Amino acid sequence: MTNWEFSLDCAKKLDQNDKLSHFRDKFHFPTFSDKRPIYFTGNSLGLQPKLTRTYINRELDEWAKWGVDGHTRAERPWMPYHELFTDKIARLVGAKHSEVAVTHSLTTNLHLLMVSFFNPKGKRCKILCEKKAFPSDQYALQSQLQFHGLNPKENLIEVEPRVGEHTIRNEDIISIIEDHEDEIAMIMIGGVNYFTGQVFDMQKISKAGHKIGANVGFDLAHAAGNISLKLNEWNVDFATWCSYKYLNSGPGGVSGYFIHERHVSNENIPRFAGWWGHNKEDRFKMPDTFSPIPTAESWQLSNAPVISMAAHLASLEIFDEAGFENLRTKSIELTNFLAFVIDEINKEVSINLEVITPKEENNRGCQLSIVAHGAERKLFNQLTAEGVISDWREPNVIRVAPVPLYNSFEDVYRFGEVLKQALKI
Ligand SMILES: *Cc1c(COP(=O)(O)O)cnc(C)c1O
């Protein structure tokens, strides 16, 4: 890090030493602009792997060839199609095979999991979450409370940053949990905050939650495929994520979820059931009583959306080929390089760029959220005109996520150059 320079030469050298640099060629980059794109929104919608088309076409061909018989006779039969994901997903989130499944969409899974893990009783009826959670999560939490006849204003405890700070201290979360030890029924936090990019200490939060008798869950939309996860070891009760952000599985792609092994075969947990959660042995005998599979699969309602899952499978093959630990190592370096470039720009321009994402590499993934003090939206328009695809939040926050699978050090350098020029105008 000490010998980095904000120069094309330095970026090119870093790319030459990057063992994963060839993965970039496995993705389609947007072609709508006449400028070479700098795609930094993998935190919102990951790029399309070139392999995806092949995987989807394969299932379309199977459908054309077999019709309904594809459920059993396709090369990858559709009936157990979701089983193709178990091992890959378990490795990605640090889970046992019995703890994960892939189906539905993210907010749907969040609701289904809360049906099981938010069980308000008497005084213990509150939910703790982070302030400014992703809007869908806020609506989901509020409506779960209302579903139980509880007023969200009184029963949603939101932890916020201290005055003058941008991120939430883990110690503040822990002390609020302790302050409400008789009242909190469930803790549900975004494992990586979508706005600031902050990673929460999921192990400590789980431990503190369990100590007071609460269930603890995480929305990992911004964590899955971005940071290393050890959900089983961290003792998390439940978690869910989408596959279209860092997992590159296409718009609205399927979601994955985790339920800790200590819960998966507990038939007393309330849940909404569907036939795809029923025991595989007699599912097609169509018995009239639900008998759950003794794994996380029992939370599946419907048969697998194979076409969209084919896209997910293509993407996971690429993750396996690259190796997640290698990706994470590159990700840390790439984001550190971006932070370095921003420091260098600050030396040359009058507008101050303040990175509100935590500095320590364990407390962030690849995203940096940058406040451009005094800048206006025209800065963002300028970036866009130069081919930078990033994300702007009013009044002046730019979110950028260099993704290790397809972004390069040169992308970071070029982004820095464009940003510097735009700030000089
Ligand atoms: C992206 C995202 C969502 C989106 O939910 P969908 O059900 O996939 O539309 C929800 N929550 C968080 C934290 C997200 O980052």
The ligand as a Tripos MOL2 file, in Angstrom:
@<TRIPOS>MOLECULE
LIG
   15    15     1     0     0
SMALL
NO_CHARGES

@<TRIPOS>ATOM
      1 C1        -32.0210   -4.6710   -2.4700 C.3       1 LIG1
      2 C2        -32.6420   -4.8330   -1.1560 C.ar      1 LIG1
      3 C3        -33.9780   -5.2340   -1.0240 C.ar      1 LIG1
      4 C4        -34.8350   -5.4740   -2.2430 C.3       1 LIG1
      5 O1        -35.8440   -6.4090   -1.9770 O.3       1 LIG1
      6 P1        -36.5360   -7.2490   -3.1440 P.3       1 LIG1
      7 O2        -37.5490   -8.0400   -2.4290 O.co2     1 LIG1
      8 O3        -35.4740   -8.0860   -3.7910 O.co2     1 LIG1
      9 O4        -37.1050   -6.2890   -4.1280 O.co2     1 LIG1
     10 C5        -34.4880   -5.3890    0.2520 C.ar      1 LIG1
     11 N1        -33.7260   -5.1520    1.3470 N.ar      1 LIG1
     12 C6        -32.4320   -4.7630    1.2540 C.ar      1 LIG1
     13 C7        -31.6090   -4.5180    2.4780 C.3       1 LIG1
     14 C8        -31.8640   -4.5690    0.0010 C.ar      1 LIG1
     15 O5        -30.6130   -4.1490   -0.1020 O.3       1 LIG1
@<TRIPOS>BOND
     1     1     2 1
     2     2     3 ar
     3     2    14 ar
     4     3     4 1
     5     3    10 ar
     6     4     5 1
     7     5     6 1
     8     6     7 2
     9     6     8 1
    10     6     9 1
    11    10    11 ar
    12    11    12 ar
    13    12    13 1
    14    12    14 ar
    15    14    15 1
@<TRIPOS>SUBSTRUCTURE
     1 LIG1         1 GROUP 0 **** ****
